[in-house]
Every structure is written in C-alpha cells, then in structure tokens.
C-alpha cells in the first residue's frame, strides 16, 4: 500500500503537538524531519532530530525546489525536505507533518496529494482558556494569537478535513480514521488492485 503525506495544522493552542505525539507508530506513521540552519544542540544527531545544513546549502535546496515549505525563525531557516518525504512515502510510510497553516498551504501547492487536516479547539472561548492556561504568553500575546486563529479559520475550506479537538483521544481516533480511509482510496491501492487482477 502506498504511503502518504498527512499535514496536521491549526491555530496555536489547538493541541496539534499533543495529538500528533499520541498517534500510534504501529499504524505506519513517521514524523517528518525538517532541515535547519541552526546549530545542533547537545545530544542531537543529523538525520534524527533535524537535517543540519549551512545557509548556503539551505538556499540551494530552496532554489532548486527541493523544499516543500520553509520559514525563517530567530535568524535560522527551517524547511521540509522534498526528497526525504518522497522516499518515506515510496516505502509505504504515512509521513506526518505538524506545521502552521501558512506552511501547510505551501506544501499543498507543491504536493497536491498531501492530506490536510485542520485541528481546532471546540470554541474560541476554549482556545482562549488553553492559551491563557499555558502561562507562556501575556494577555496581549494571547489576544494576538486569538486574532490569528480567527484569520486562520478563514482558510479552513482549503483543507481536506476538520477535526475538533474536544478530547485528545477522540481527536487521535478521528485522525486515525481519516488516514485509514485515505489509504483505502483506489488511487493509493494500485499494487493491491494489480495483485487482485493477476489472481
């Protein structure tokens, strides 16, 4: 069975990281590994946490269309390497990519077969409570993130699926069900169909 690229994104505070971490690797999932220009931290290994690159190497990947998306954060570049994703998919792996909405839409343009899942809290008030509960942002930052969430919600029709994260385990099961259904689409089951026809 062919692999596929699944992108989970949504507003800050929607629980993307929590949901993605609980997806069972026994289902054939693998987190995508980003390429970055930042220096490795103690204990990090190239090809495990990140693919580490110089800024010139990163620009070459970008200019040769070898990144599905990229961004600059605190002076360093981060991106999703096309070659790694394509190799994993060819091996039947479900590659998971947890990124922001802008990056997800960049990937969809370059990789139309990607499955986009928009994860969101049950309500704006719940999202506000989650953001405030993290105690990592002041009131102004929370309000800024809420405004950004409203802007991102305007783009939800560009996604393939909407998952409401009212309960983490339920959200995980919804993502699993989406992936299972996508993998059973005839276009992704060419090998199985050919095997059936030969028999």
PAKOLPA-878746 format. One record per residue: residue number from 1; x, y, z of N, C-alpha, C in turn; residue in three letters. Coordinates in steps of 0.001 Angstrom, whole numbers. Layout:
// residues N
[NUM [X Y Z] [X Y Z] [X Y Z] ALA]
...
This chain:
// residues 199
[1 [842 -1185 0] [0 0 0] [880 1238 0] UNK]
[2 [519 2201 -823] [1314 3423 -913] [1237 4230 376] UNK]
[3 [2308 4954 654] [2288 5873 1783] [1616 7168 1393] UNK]
[4 [1599 8108 2310] [1045 9420 2009] [1577 10443 2985] UNK]
[5 [1390 11697 2625] [1805 12808 3469] [566 13391 4131] UNK]
[6 [567 13403 5460] [-540 13952 6237] [-44 15174 6997] UNK]
[7 [-715 16295 6789] [-335 17533 7458] [-1391 17875 8503] UNK]
[8 [-940 18038 9737] [-1826 18462 10820] [-1451 19890 11180] UNK]
[9 [-2393 20798 11017] [-2128 22180 11392] [-3393 22805 11945] UNK]
[10 [-3264 24039 12391] [-4375 24726 13021] [-3840 25812 13932] UNK]
[11 [-4729 26540 14564] [-4305 27654 15415] [-3446 27229 16593] UNK]
[12 [-2634 28146 17075] [-1871 27920 18296] [-2844 27623 19429] UNK]
[13 [-2563 26560 20193] [-3446 26187 21287] [-4477 25139 20921] UNK]
[14 [-4470 24701 19660] [-5463 23709 19234] [-5080 22290 19652] UNK]
[15 [-3823 22104 20069] [-3383 20786 20542] [-2720 19936 19485] UNK]
[16 [-2176 20564 18453] [-1543 19807 17359] [-455 18867 17871] UNK]
[17 [472 19422 18650] [1594 18624 19119] [1155 17456 19977] UNK]
[18 [188 17701 20841] [-314 16651 21736] [-943 15518 20943] UNK]
[19 [-1756 15853 19954] [-2428 14841 19141] [-1415 14051 18320] UNK]
[20 [-503 14743 17664] [483 14077 16809] [1352 13121 17622] UNK]
[21 [1745 13524 18833] [2595 12669 19672] [1891 11377 20075] UNK]
[22 [558 11396 20101] [-179 10210 20538] [-612 9306 19389] UNK]
[23 [-276 9687 18152] [-592 8811 17026] [336 7599 17074] UNK]
[24 [-229 6436 16962] [496 5178 17160] [1416 4881 15979] UNK]
[25 [2749 4780 16217] [3677 4468 15117] [3404 3114 14483] UNK]
[26 [2672 2231 15185] [2328 926 14617] [1383 1048 13426] UNK]
[27 [780 2243 13265] [-89 2481 12116] [728 2874 10878] UNK]
[28 [2057 2842 10996] [2899 3190 9860] [3244 4665 9780] UNK]
[29 [3052 5391 10891] [3358 6818 10911] [4842 7072 11133] UNK]
[30 [5324 8164 10575] [6673 8649 10868] [6643 10164 10789] UNK]
[31 [7190 10819 11792] [7244 12279 11768] [8264 12726 10729] UNK]
[32 [7885 13747 9980] [8826 14298 9013] [9989 14951 9754] UNK]
[33 [11160 14877 9181] [12344 15515 9760] [12650 16774 8955] UNK]
[34 [12727 17898 9642] [12986 19172 8980] [14480 19389 8774] UNK]
[35 [14784 20237 7806] [16163 20686 7626] [16263 22081 8229] UNK]
[36 [17357 22355 8927] [17516 23649 9582] [18947 24145 9481] UNK]
[37 [19082 25467 9579] [20424 26064 9557] [20935 26335 10968] UNK]
[38 [20121 26063 11986] [20624 26299 13340] [21622 25215 13731] UNK]
[39 [22442 25536 14706] [23464 24597 15166] [22827 23464 15984] UNK]
[40 [23377 22252 15878] [22847 21151 16690] [23016 21439 18183] UNK]
[41 [22018 21050 18963] [22110 21160 20409] [22734 19869 20944] UNK]
[42 [23248 19905 22175] [23865 18694 22740] [22915 17493 22666] UNK]
[43 [23440 16386 22133] [22641 15166 22037] [21884 15009 20730] UNK]
[44 [21759 16091 19950] [21036 15988 18679] [21925 15373 17609] UNK]
[45 [21305 14574 16738] [22044 13921 15661] [21453 14300 14312] UNK]
[46 [22327 14521 13340] [21883 14829 11993] [21083 13653 11446] UNK]
[47 [19907 13928 10927] [19054 12887 10376] [18114 12270 11388] UNK]
[48 [18230 12662 12653] [17308 12152 13676] [16375 13276 14133] UNK]
[49 [16933 14302 14804] [16097 15442 15200] [15865 16377 14000] UNK]
[50 [16948 16664 13281] [16909 17541 12110] [17965 17083 11107] UNK]
[51 [17833 17579 9883] [18932 17560 8931] [19588 18932 9065] UNK]
[52 [20840 18961 9501] [21508 20234 9716] [22232 20665 8439] UNK]
[53 [22089 21942 8099] [22660 22460 6850] [23192 23866 7070] UNK]
[54 [24141 24251 6225] [24590 25637 6237] [23540 26489 5519] UNK]
[55 [23651 27804 5664] [22688 28683 4984] [22822 28571 3468] UNK]
[56 [24044 28372 2988] [24231 28198 1541] [23585 26896 1068] UNK]
[57 [23744 25822 1840] [23117 24545 1478] [21594 24665 1501] UNK]
[58 [21080 25399 2489] [19631 25582 2596] [19107 26363 1394] UNK]
[59 [19812 27443 1050] [19380 28258 -102] [19389 27438 -1383] UNK]
[60 [20377 26550 -1518] [20448 25687 -2701] [19226 24760 -2753] UNK]
[61 [18853 24173 -1610] [17660 23326 -1556] [16423 24128 -1955] UNK]
[62 [16320 25333 -1426] [15175 26195 -1734] [15135 26570 -3207] UNK]
[63 [16267 27014 -3733] [16307 27490 -5113] [16080 26375 -6124] UNK]
[64 [16416 25149 -5757] [16227 24008 -6660] [14902 23286 -6421] UNK]
[65 [14007 23953 -5656] [12660 23429 -5404] [12683 22096 -4659] UNK]
[66 [13663 21949 -3773] [13783 20712 -3001] [13229 20834 -1583] UNK]
[67 [12487 21928 -1335] [11798 22099 -55] [10306 22242 -329] UNK]
[68 [9494 21510 427] [8046 21622 250] [7516 22895 895] UNK]
[69 [8197 23367 1919] [7864 24639 2563] [9073 25041 3393] UNK]
[70 [9154 26336 3714] [10232 26788 4585] [9828 28087 5261] UNK]
[71 [10523 28377 6343] [10281 29614 7066] [11569 30037 7762] UNK]
[72 [11605 31288 8192] [12759 31794 8944] [12281 32149 10341] UNK]
[73 [13010 31662 11354] [12617 31904 12734] [13862 32172 13566] UNK]
[74 [13885 33316 14229] [15004 33730 15076] [16349 33568 14358] UNK]
[75 [16399 34058 13142] [17651 34082 12395] [18042 32796 11701] UNK]
[76 [17278 31723 11889] [17590 30456 11237] [16445 30006 10343] UNK]
[77 [16802 29222 9326] [15799 28699 8399] [15409 27272 8781] UNK]
[78 [14137 26965 8547] [13598 25623 8769] [12759 25262 7554] UNK]
[79 [12850 24019 7102] [12053 23625 5948] [11807 22130 5910] UNK]
[80 [10883 21734 5045] [10537 20324 4874] [11180 19801 3597] UNK]
[81 [12147 18880 3698] [12853 18394 2507] [11980 17460 1664] UNK]
[82 [11835 17799 404] [11013 17013 -509] [11531 15579 -658] UNK]
[83 [12851 15418 -807] [13428 14099 -1060] [13110 13130 73] UNK]
[84 [13281 13572 1326] [13025 12706 2474] [11561 12261 2500] UNK]
[85 [10652 13212 2289] [9222 12896 2311] [8878 11894 1211] UNK]
[86 [9385 12136 0] [9072 11249 -1120] [9638 9847 -907] UNK]
[87 [10841 9752 -335] [11442 8433 -59] [10606 7655 946] UNK]
[88 [10163 8327 2007] [9352 7669 3023] [8018 7189 2449] UNK]
[89 [7394 8021 1640] [6103 7665 1031] [6267 6466 110] UNK]
[90 [7366 6434 -645] [7598 5316 -1568] [7758 3990 -833] UNK]
[91 [8113 4065 462] [8261 2861 1284] [6956 2495 2009] UNK]
[92 [5877 3215 1709] [4583 2919 2310] [4333 3610 3635] UNK]
[93 [5171 4573 3981] [5046 5266 5263] [4033 6403 5194] UNK]
[94 [3323 6610 6281] [2462 7785 6420] [3308 8858 7100] UNK]
[95 [3726 9848 6332] [4592 10896 6863] [3730 11983 7488] UNK]
[96 [3987 12265 8759] [3241 13285 9491] [4025 14580 9518] UNK]
[97 [3338 15651 9226] [3959 16968 9241] [3082 17885 10079] UNK]
[98 [3622 18359 11187] [2885 19262 12077] [3459 20666 11888] UNK]
[99 [2727 21497 11139] [3222 22827 10833] [2076 23841 10888] UNK]
[100 [2436 25111 10773] [1434 26176 10810] [658 26214 9497] UNK]
[101 [-438 26950 9515] [-1350 26999 8365] [-657 27482 7097] UNK]
[102 [136 28548 7199] [815 29068 6002] [1698 28007 5363] UNK]
[103 [2442 27285 6193] [3312 26238 5672] [2527 25104 5052] UNK]
[104 [1397 24753 5674] [563 23667 5144] [73 23985 3740] UNK]
[105 [-332 25217 3529] [-836 25604 2209] [292 25679 1184] UNK]
[106 [1491 26023 1643] [2662 25975 750] [2888 24550 266] UNK]
[107 [2811 23595 1198] [3048 22192 851] [1990 21706 -126] UNK]
[108 [742 22056 107] [-357 21590 -747] [-165 22050 -2188] UNK]
[109 [385 23242 -2365] [647 23746 -3722] [1691 22887 -4429] UNK]
[110 [2725 22486 -3706] [3820 21723 -4301] [3585 20218 -4279] UNK]
[111 [2706 19775 -3394] [2463 18348 -3201] [953 18140 -3095] UNK]
[112 [240 18209 -4231] [-1229 18182 -4216] [-1844 16952 -3564] UNK]
[113 [-1110 15825 -3508] [-1653 14610 -2896] [-1632 14646 -1372] UNK]
[114 [-1025 15674 -798] [-976 15775 666] [-2391 15872 1230] UNK]
[115 [-2590 15240 2382] [-3883 15274 3071] [-3785 16311 4187] UNK]
[116 [-4607 17356 4102] [-4561 18443 5075] [-5665 18292 6115] UNK]
[117 [-5259 18242 7374] [-6204 18141 8494] [-6089 19409 9338] UNK]
[118 [-7202 20096 9494] [-7249 21318 10297] [-7764 20949 11682] UNK]
[119 [-6907 21119 12684] [-7269 20786 14063] [-7634 22072 14794] UNK]
[120 [-8746 22038 15519] [-9201 23257 16187] [-9858 22922 17521] UNK]
[121 [-9784 23850 18448] [-10476 23705 19729] [-11981 23806 19495] UNK]
[122 [-12800 23342 20438] [-14259 23358 20238] [-14853 24754 20103] UNK]
[123 [-14180 25774 20657] [-14712 27137 20601] [-13583 28133 20831] UNK]
[124 [-13844 29387 20491] [-12852 30437 20727] [-12608 30616 22217] UNK]
[125 [-13673 30521 23019] [-13506 30679 24471] [-12628 29568 25044] UNK]
[126 [-12799 28336 24534] [-11954 27220 24969] [-10510 27451 24540] UNK]
[127 [-10325 27946 23321] [-8981 28233 22827] [-8308 29288 23704] UNK]
[128 [-9069 30311 24073] [-8523 31369 24935] [-8105 30800 26284] UNK]
[129 [-8920 29909 26838] [-8585 29281 28124] [-7306 28458 28008] UNK]
[130 [-7167 27732 26904] [-5962 26906 26714] [-4717 27782 26613] UNK]
[131 [-4817 28851 25845] [-3664 29738 25668] [-3285 30406 26988] UNK]
[132 [-4295 30888 27710] [-4033 31545 28993] [-3490 30540 30003] UNK]
[133 [-3979 29298 29930] [-3564 28262 30868] [-2113 27837 30716] UNK]
[134 [-1554 28074 29507] [-147 27701 29308] [789 28600 30098] UNK]
[135 [305 29824 30391] [1080 30818 31145] [2440 31112 30501] UNK]
[136 [2485 31003 29173] [3726 31313 28454] [3619 32626 27697] UNK]
[137 [2407 33192 27637] [2205 34467 26957] [1429 35411 27865] UNK]
[138 [1687 36708 27711] [899 37679 28470] [-445 37897 27781] UNK]
[139 [-1297 38728 28367] [-2650 38926 27846] [-2643 39436 26414] UNK]
[140 [-1739 40359 26113] [-1671 40916 24758] [-1303 39837 23746] UNK]
[141 [-382 38957 24113] [39 37884 23213] [-1091 36877 22999] UNK]
[142 [-1831 36578 24074] [-2978 35672 23949] [-3999 36253 22977] UNK]
[143 [-4281 37543 23112] [-5246 38181 22221] [-4749 38191 20779] UNK]
[144 [-3447 38380 20606] [-2862 38352 19265] [-3014 36962 18642] UNK]
[145 [-2789 35921 19445] [-2930 34553 18945] [-4390 34225 18623] UNK]
[146 [-5314 34768 19419] [-6740 34553 19137] [-7133 35221 17824] UNK]
[147 [-6619 36420 17589] [-6904 37107 16330] [-6338 36326 15151] UNK]
[148 [-5145 35792 15340] [-4523 34973 14287] [-5349 33715 14037] UNK]
[149 [-5898 33127 15112] [-6730 31929 14973] [-7955 32228 14112] UNK]
[150 [-8574 33389 14325] [-9752 33768 13530] [-9381 33922 12055] UNK]
[151 [-8189 34469 11804] [-7722 34626 10415] [-7476 33258 9784] UNK]
[152 [-6898 32342 10549] [-6614 31004 10029] [-7897 30219 9756] UNK]
[153 [-8912 30449 10576] [-10197 29767 10367] [-10825 30137 9028] UNK]
[154 [-10477 31317 8518] [-10984 31736 7213] [-10444 30847 6085] UNK]
[155 [-9370 30116 6371] [-8720 29290 5352] [-9103 27813 5458] UNK]
[156 [-10026 27502 6364] [-10336 26089 6632] [-10901 25375 5413] UNK]
[157 [-11541 26101 4500] [-12106 25436 3312] [-11033 24977 2332] UNK]
[158 [-9793 25353 2566] [-8695 24872 1725] [-8174 23515 2214] UNK]
[159 [-8696 23054 3351] [-8278 21786 3941] [-9187 20643 3490] UNK]
[160 [-8690 19428 3662] [-9472 18246 3306] [-10390 17811 4439] UNK]
[161 [-9938 18027 5690] [-10707 17578 6846] [-10608 18588 7986] UNK]
[162 [-11660 18609 8805] [-11682 19399 10034] [-11832 18428 11205] UNK]
[163 [-10947 18534 12185] [-11041 17710 13390] [-11149 18651 14582] UNK]
[164 [-12241 18519 15331] [-12433 19324 16542] [-11807 18583 17708] UNK]
[165 [-10861 19230 18347] [-10128 18603 19453] [-10812 18934 20783] UNK]
[166 [-11956 18276 21016] [-12658 18447 22288] [-12166 17437 23318] UNK]
[167 [-11538 16379 22843] [-10964 15339 23688] [-9787 14757 22915] UNK]
[168 [-8622 14726 23542] [-7408 14332 22818] [-7528 12948 22210] UNK]
[169 [-7967 11955 23008] [-8035 10594 22496] [-9032 10483 21348] UNK]
[170 [-10143 11205 21462] [-11137 11195 20382] [-10563 11836 19124] UNK]
[171 [-9800 12916 19299] [-9175 13578 18151] [-8158 12653 17483] UNK]
[172 [-7395 11917 18292] [-6423 10953 17758] [-7149 9908 16921] UNK]
[173 [-8261 9394 17425] [-9021 8380 16689] [-9601 8940 15393] UNK]
[174 [-10009 10204 15413] [-10523 10823 14182] [-9431 10925 13132] UNK]
[175 [-8224 11306 13565] [-7101 11390 12621] [-6785 9998 12083] UNK]
[176 [-6762 8998 12963] [-6515 7618 12522] [-7542 7180 11479] UNK]
[177 [-8803 7528 11705] [-9866 7133 10777] [-9691 7813 9422] UNK]
[178 [-9279 9076 9443] [-9044 9812 8191] [-7921 9145 7402] UNK]
[179 [-6834 8841 8095] [-5676 8228 7429] [-6052 6860 6861] UNK]
[180 [-6784 6084 7635] [-7198 4760 7176] [-8042 4870 5908] UNK]
[181 [-8999 5803 5902] [-9861 5997 4729] [-9056 6465 3521] UNK]
[182 [-8121 7383 3745] [-7301 7887 2640] [-6452 6779 2029] UNK]
[183 [-5929 5894 2869] [-5066 4818 2366] [-5856 3788 1568] UNK]
[184 [-7175 3747 1752] [-8013 2782 1034] [-8588 3345 -260] UNK]
[185 [-8257 4585 -572] [-8720 5140 -1843] [-8061 4373 -2990] UNK]
[186 [-8826 4015 -4022] [-8272 3207 -5126] [-6981 3766 -5715] UNK]
[187 [-6877 5081 -5802] [-5665 5672 -6382] [-4420 5355 -5561] UNK]
[188 [-4601 5024 -4277] [-3466 4698 -3419] [-3282 3188 -3267] UNK]
[189 [-4116 2408 -3911] [-4069 948 -3765] [-3772 258 -5095] UNK]
[190 [-2962 889 -5910] [-2688 331 -7248] [-2078 -1063 -7167] UNK]
[191 [-1131 -1255 -6251] [-462 -2559 -6148] [-1454 -3646 -5762] UNK]
[192 [-2343 -3342 -4810] [-3337 -4326 -4374] [-4299 -4663 -5511] UNK]
[193 [-4674 -3653 -6302] [-5590 -3873 -7421] [-4927 -4749 -8479] UNK]
[194 [-3650 -4475 -8765] [-2925 -5282 -9756] [-2799 -6731 -9288] UNK]
[195 [-2544 -6921 -7997] [-2451 -8267 -7432] [-3785 -8986 -7581] UNK]
[196 [-4879 -8300 -7345] [-6221 -8877 -7476] [-6476 -9306 -8920] UNK]
[197 [-6083 -8448 -9862] [-6328 -8749 -11272] [-5504 -9941 -11748] UNK]
[198 [-4303 -10097 -11204] [-3452 -11230 -11598] [-4024 -12544 -11104] UNK]
[199 [-4634 -12521 -9913] [-5221 -13745 -9362] [-6477 -14131 -10147] UNK]
